[in-house]
Amino acid sequence: MRTRFLEPAQAEVDEAARYFDEQRPGLGDRFEHDLQDAVAFVTERPLSGKRLTENIRQVGLRTFRYNVIYAIDGEELIIVAVAHHRRRPGYWLGRIAR
């Protein structure tokens, strides 16, 4: 299965990694590694994430308080958002076609 990040989701990743590196050098790399592990997990087991809507699921990162929000479109896993747990629920809904 191929994985694709929507531009706003990639921007969230970049912003979070920068923030964590500002807090402690190397922490941004740990965040990105944790994210890669979560994406690899759902790539292998796409239906394992918690269902949010009919077509959207989420899986949490192991160490950081972030969720990967994703959709499955045929053989493609689309990362819709990488959202902090305290972020407004559903803010990413406008990023997907209904």
C-alpha positions in Angstrom: 0.0 0.0 0.0 1.3 3.4 -0.9 1.2 6.3 1.6 0.6 9.9 0.8 0.5 12.9 3.2 -1.8 15.8 2.3 0.1 19.1 2.3 -1.5 20.4 5.5 -0.7 17.1 7.3 3.0 17.4 6.2 3.0 21.0 7.4 1.8 19.8 10.8 4.6 17.2 10.9 7.2 19.8 10.0 5.9 22.3 12.5 5.8 19.7 15.4 9.3 18.4 14.6 10.7 22.0 14.7 8.9 22.7 17.9 10.2 19.6 19.6 13.8 20.3 18.3 13.5 23.8 19.9 12.6 22.2 23.2 15.4 19.7 23.1 17.8 18.9 20.2 17.0 15.5 18.7 13.5 15.4 20.0 12.1 16.3 16.6 13.8 13.3 15.2 12.2 11.1 17.9 8.8 12.5 17.0 9.4 11.7 13.3 10.5 8.2 14.1 7.4 7.6 16.3 5.3 9.0 13.4 7.0 6.6 10.9 6.3 3.7 13.2 2.6 4.6 13.4 2.3 5.1 9.6 4.1 1.7 9.0 1.7 0.0 11.3 -1.4 1.3 9.6 0.1 0.7 6.2 0.4 -3.0 7.1 -3.0 -3.0 9.0 -5.1 -0.2 7.5 -8.3 -1.3 9.3 -6.7 -1.3 12.7 -7.2 2.4 13.5 -10.1 3.7 15.5 -13.0 4.6 13.1 -13.9 8.3 13.2 -16.2 8.4 10.2 -17.2 5.9 7.6 -13.9 6.4 5.7 -11.6 8.0 8.2 -9.6 6.3 11.0 -7.0 7.4 13.5 -4.1 5.8 15.3 -2.1 7.4 18.2 1.6 7.8 18.3 3.4 5.6 20.9 5.3 8.4 22.7 3.9 11.7 21.7 0.4 13.0 22.2 -0.5 13.1 18.5 -2.9 11.1 16.3 -2.4 10.2 12.7 -5.8 10.7 10.9 -6.0 8.7 7.7 -8.2 7.5 4.9 -7.9 4.5 2.7 -8.5 5.0 -1.0 -8.0 1.7 -2.8 -4.3 0.9 -2.5 -3.4 4.3 -1.1 -3.3 5.4 2.5 -3.9 9.1 2.7 -2.6 10.9 5.8 -5.2 13.7 6.3 -3.8 15.2 9.6 -1.2 14.7 12.3 -3.1 16.2 15.2 -2.2 17.0 18.7 -4.6 15.4 21.2 -5.6 18.9 22.5 -6.3 20.3 19.0 -9.9 21.0 18.1 -11.6 17.7 17.2 -12.6 17.4 13.5 -10.7 20.5 12.4 -9.3 18.5 9.5 -12.7 17.5 8.1 -12.6 20.2 5.4 -9.5 18.5 4.0 -11.4 15.5 2.6 -14.0 15.1 -0.1 -17.3 13.8 1.2 
